[in-house]
Amino acid sequence: MHYYLILLMPRENLQYCFINEYPEGLGIIDYKIGHGEPLGADYPMDARVYMTERYKGMQVPDLVENTCGMLIVSRRVKEVFERVNQSPVEYLPVAIYNHKKRVASTDHFIVNPLGTVDCLNLEASEIEYHNGKVVSVDNPVLDPAKVETAPHLFRMREHSYSYLFSEVMFQALRTLDPRPTNFILDQLAQVPSGTPHCA
């Protein structure tokens, strides 16, 4: 089965809005969104984010670009995620405000897949380490044996800000009419661990 990495900052249509801060009110627990930890009752009831002044785009697409590693999607995409994916996920409602501090959308959600999945072929992937910890994963390569039981939407263990989904999810999203906007994907290679590979 194919798996795809969701690009959170494709920057292909500059008319789309851009977010560079976590929702107001999260405070020091904002890191949980990027690490797949549950927020539960700590999540603000009236969570909101603001379009950054740095970019002037104001259209709100199905996938909202941001620098915070958040997977922000429209309700219709969220409903596909809910229907297809069976693993634990938080869907956190968030209002999006434009540059003039006016409401642009009350129909978007931060998708928080809980936990991570050990899915990479560590030898074939390009991973940068510092003091034994992963700093970045520049060219992730999946191990097909590891993703056999993976959910249809999940986070990468070595980089929890990376969101992947399966071919099943991909096909489900393609049934939406019109097609989801601003979804740019990178289909990931799969190489069994222990297989010789070229750098």
C-alpha positions in Angstrom: 0.0 0.0 0.0 1.2 3.5 -0.8 1.7 6.1 2.0 1.9 9.8 1.6 3.5 12.6 3.6 1.3 15.7 4.0 3.3 18.9 3.2 2.2 21.5 5.8 3.8 24.4 3.9 3.5 23.8 0.2 3.3 27.6 -0.6 1.9 26.8 -4.1 -1.0 29.3 -3.9 -0.2 32.5 -2.2 -3.9 33.5 -2.1 -4.3 31.0 0.8 -3.9 32.1 4.3 -1.0 31.2 6.6 -0.7 30.7 10.3 2.4 31.1 12.4 1.2 30.8 16.0 -0.6 28.2 18.1 -4.1 28.8 19.3 -4.5 31.5 22.0 -4.8 30.1 25.5 -2.7 27.0 25.1 0.3 28.5 26.8 3.1 26.1 27.7 1.1 23.0 26.7 1.1 23.9 23.0 4.0 21.4 22.5 1.4 18.6 22.9 -0.1 19.3 19.5 3.2 18.6 17.8 4.0 15.5 19.8 0.7 13.6 19.6 -0.2 14.0 23.3 -3.8 14.5 24.2 -5.0 17.9 25.3 -8.5 16.9 26.4 -10.1 19.4 28.8 -7.0 21.6 28.7 -7.9 22.7 25.1 -9.6 26.1 25.1 -13.3 26.1 24.3 -12.9 29.2 22.1 -9.6 28.4 20.5 -8.6 30.7 17.7 -5.7 31.4 15.4 -4.8 34.5 13.3 -3.6 34.8 9.8 0.0 36.1 9.9 0.7 39.6 8.6 3.8 38.3 6.8 1.6 36.8 4.1 -1.4 38.6 2.7 -3.4 35.6 1.4 -6.9 35.4 2.9 -8.6 32.4 1.3 -9.1 29.6 3.8 -8.4 26.2 2.1 -9.1 22.7 3.2 -5.5 22.4 4.5 -4.3 25.5 6.3 -0.5 26.1 6.1 1.4 26.9 9.3 4.8 26.9 10.8 3.7 25.2 14.0 3.4 21.6 12.7 -0.3 21.6 13.1 -2.6 19.6 10.8 -5.4 22.1 10.3 -8.2 20.9 8.0 -11.8 21.8 7.1 -14.8 20.0 8.5 -15.3 18.0 5.4 -11.8 16.7 5.4 -12.0 16.0 9.2 -15.2 13.9 8.6 -13.3 11.8 6.0 -10.5 11.3 8.5 -13.0 10.3 11.2 -14.7 7.8 8.9 -11.7 6.1 7.5 -9.2 6.2 10.4 -9.8 4.0 13.4 -6.8 4.9 15.6 -7.1 7.4 18.5 -7.2 11.0 17.2 -8.3 14.3 18.7 -10.3 16.7 16.5 -9.9 20.1 18.1 -12.2 22.9 16.7 -10.4 26.2 15.9 -11.6 29.5 14.6 -9.5 31.2 12.0 -9.4 35.0 12.1 -8.1 37.2 9.2 -5.7 40.1 9.3 -8.4 42.5 10.4 -9.2 40.2 13.4 -12.5 39.2 11.8 -13.7 35.6 11.7 -12.8 33.9 8.4 -13.8 30.3 9.4 -15.4 28.5 12.4 -15.4 25.2 10.5 -11.8 24.0 10.8 -10.1 21.6 13.1 -6.6 20.8 14.4 -6.2 17.1 13.9 -4.1 15.5 16.6 -3.3 11.8 15.9 -2.3 10.5 19.4 1.0 8.8 19.7 3.5 8.0 16.9 4.2 5.0 14.7 7.6 3.3 14.2 7.5 3.2 10.4 10.9 4.2 9.0 13.7 2.2 7.5 16.3 4.1 9.5 19.2 3.0 7.2 17.6 4.1 4.0 16.2 7.4 5.4 18.2 10.6 5.6 18.1 11.4 9.3 20.2 14.0 11.1 21.1 13.3 14.7 22.6 15.5 17.4 23.7 13.9 20.7 21.8 10.8 19.8 18.5 12.6 19.2 16.8 13.1 15.8 17.1 16.7 14.6 15.5 16.2 11.2 14.2 13.6 8.7 14.9 15.0 5.2 14.1 11.9 3.1 11.9 9.5 5.0 11.8 5.9 3.6 9.2 3.5 5.0 9.8 0.0 6.0 6.9 -2.0 4.4 6.9 -4.5 7.3 6.5 -1.7 9.8 3.5 -0.1 8.1 1.6 -3.3 7.6 -0.5 -2.6 10.7 -0.2 1.2 10.6 -3.4 3.4 10.9 -4.7 5.2 7.8 -3.5 8.5 9.5 -0.5 8.7 11.8 2.6 10.5 12.9 6.2 9.4 12.2 8.0 8.3 15.4 11.3 10.0 14.5 9.5 13.3 13.6 6.1 13.7 15.3 5.4 16.9 13.3 5.2 14.7 10.1 1.7 13.4 9.2 1.3 10.4 6.9 -1.8 8.8 5.5 -2.5 5.7 3.5 -3.7 5.0 -0.1 -7.1 4.2 1.5 -7.3 7.7 3.0 -6.0 9.2 -0.2 -8.7 7.6 -2.3 -11.4 8.6 0.3 -10.3 12.2 0.1 -10.5 12.1 -3.7 -14.2 11.4 -3.5 -14.8 14.8 -2.1 -16.4 17.3 -4.6 -14.8 19.6 -5.1 -11.4 18.1 -4.4 -9.7 19.2 -1.1 -7.7 22.4 -1.6 -4.1 22.9 -0.7 -3.3 19.2 -0.2 0.2 18.7 -1.5 1.5 15.2 -0.9 4.8 13.4 -1.2 4.5 9.6 -1.9 7.1 7.9 0.2 9.4 5.1 -1.0 9.3 1.8 0.8 12.5 -0.3 1.3 12.6 -3.4 3.6 15.1 -3.0 6.4 18.4 -4.8 5.6 18.1 -4.2 1.9 21.1 -2.6 0.3 20.3 0.8 -1.0 21.9 3.7 -2.9 22.5 7.0 -1.1 
